[in-house]
Amino acid sequence: MFFGEPEFDTADLLRTDDNGAGIVSVLELQKLSQSPALFSTFLMWLLADLFQDLPEVGDPDKPSLVFFFDEAHLLFAGASKAFLQSVTQTVRLIRSKGVGIFFVTQTPKDVPEDVLAQLGSRIQHQLRAHTPNDAKALKATVQTFPKSDYDLEELLTSLGIGEAVVTVMDPDGAPTPVAPTRMRAPESKMGPMSEDEIKAAVAASPQHEKYGTAIDNESAREILAKRIEGGSEAHAEEQRSAPADAPADGQDRGGSADKIDFPEESGDSRKKSAKKDDENMFTQVVKSSAFKQFTRTAAREIARGIFGTSRRRR
C-alpha cells in the first residue's frame, strides 16, 4: 500500500472543477486505523509533503485545501513528545500555505492541549454525561470554548440531531461568540456506506484510471530468487556438459583406481544445501556496502519527509 505504485500524489487533493470550485476527496483508511502508528505517520507525511510543495500565500480569502481528519484520536494515541511537537508545528505553520485542518473526534480532550490551542474553530455536537468520567469530559469541553452567556454544560447535553455549538475566527482573528446552530449537510446519510456504494463511487471517480490498478514491480526478493535459480541452472548445465569419459579425481589417467562409493545426497540434504545457498546470498547482499548505503539514505529521506525537513523538490 505504501511502498508500491502508483505513488499517491498529494497534488490531486487540490483539484478543482471547470468552474473553479473545489472537489471533495475521500481517503478511506479503514484497515489502517487498526495500526495507529502507521496511521499517524501517513497523515504527517501527507501534511509534510503539502507543506514543502505549496507556496506561501499569507491570509487568503479562502483556503486552497481543508483537511477533515476523522477518528483523530488515532493520530495522537501513544504519540511521543517529539511527534506531538512536530504535529503542533505543522498545524501552526501550514496555515500560511492556505491549508486548514479539522480534527474530528468525540471530545476535545482527545486532542493534546498544545495542538488544540492552534485550532481557532470549534464545532461541538451533543455530549452526554452518564458517568463521572463523562461529566469530567463535559466540563473540560466547556473550558475549551470562549466565555459565553450560554450555560454550555446544559446546552451541549440538550442539542438535537444535526445541531451543534459553533465558534470560529472573525476577520480580526478573534473568536466569535458561541452560538448554537443547525448544521446543513446536503445529501448526508446517517450510517456507513455499503460496499456496493463505495465501489460505484470509486469506479465513477476521474482518479480511478490513475490509481485503480496497482503496478506489481519486480521486488528485490524476486531479483535475488532469479539470480539464485539462474546460478543453480548454470551449475546443472555445466555438470551435464562435462565429458562422460573424463577421469575422476584420484584416478590415474594411465591406470585405474579403487572404486569409492559415495552415499547419494538425500532430498532433505539437497534442500538444506539450497537453503544455505539462499541464506549466503541474502547475507552477502545485506552486508554489502551498497545495501547499507541504500538503507541509510532511505531512512534519512523518510524522516525528512515526515518531520518537514526534506529538501524542496524542484
NORFENKA-V962399 format. One record per backbone hydrogen bond with DSSP energy under -1.0 kcal/mol. CO is the residue of the C=O (numbers start at 0). NH is the residue of the N-H. If there is no record, write none. Layout:
co->{CO | CO}
nh->{NH | NH}
//
This chain:
co->{4 | 8 | 9 | 10 | 14 | 16 | 20 | 28 | 30 | 31 | 34 | 35 | 36 | 37 | 38 | 39 | 40 | 41 | 42 | 43 | 44 | 45 | 46 | 47 | 49 | 64 | 66 | 68 | 70 | 71 | 72 | 75 | 79 | 80 | 81 | 82 | 83 | 84 | 85 | 86 | 87 | 88 | 89 | 92 | 93 | 93 | 94 | 95 | 95 | 97 | 97 | 99 | 101 | 103 | 106 | 107 | 111 | 112 | 114 | 115 | 121 | 123 | 130 | 131 | 132 | 133 | 134 | 135 | 136 | 137 | 138 | 140 | 141 | 149 | 150 | 151 | 155 | 159 | 161 | 163 | 164 | 165 | 166 | 167 | 169 | 173 | 178 | 180 | 184 | 188 | 193 | 194 | 195 | 196 | 197 | 198 | 199 | 204 | 206 | 207 | 214 | 218 | 219 | 220 | 221 | 222 | 223 | 224 | 225 | 226 | 227 | 228 | 229 | 230 | 231 | 232 | 233 | 234 | 235 | 236 | 242 | 247 | 265 | 266 | 267 | 268 | 269 | 270 | 271 | 272 | 273 | 274 | 275 | 276 | 277 | 278 | 279 | 280 | 281 | 282 | 287 | 288 | 289 | 290 | 291 | 292 | 293 | 294 | 295 | 296 | 297 | 298 | 299 | 300 | 301 | 302 | 303 | 303}
nh->{214 | 11 | 12 | 13 | 22 | 19 | 16 | 32 | 33 | 34 | 38 | 39 | 40 | 41 | 42 | 43 | 44 | 45 | 46 | 47 | 48 | 49 | 50 | 51 | 53 | 99 | 101 | 103 | 73 | 74 | 76 | 78 | 83 | 84 | 85 | 86 | 87 | 88 | 89 | 90 | 91 | 92 | 93 | 95 | 96 | 98 | 97 | 56 | 57 | 63 | 64 | 66 | 68 | 71 | 109 | 110 | 115 | 116 | 117 | 118 | 166 | 164 | 134 | 135 | 136 | 137 | 138 | 139 | 140 | 141 | 142 | 143 | 144 | 151 | 154 | 155 | 126 | 162 | 182 | 180 | 123 | 178 | 121 | 175 | 172 | 169 | 165 | 163 | 187 | 190 | 197 | 198 | 199 | 200 | 201 | 202 | 203 | 207 | 210 | 211 | 216 | 222 | 223 | 224 | 225 | 226 | 227 | 228 | 229 | 230 | 231 | 232 | 233 | 234 | 235 | 236 | 237 | 238 | 239 | 240 | 245 | 250 | 269 | 270 | 271 | 272 | 273 | 274 | 275 | 276 | 277 | 278 | 279 | 280 | 281 | 282 | 283 | 284 | 285 | 286 | 291 | 292 | 293 | 294 | 295 | 296 | 297 | 298 | 299 | 300 | 301 | 302 | 303 | 304 | 305 | 306 | 308 | 309}
//
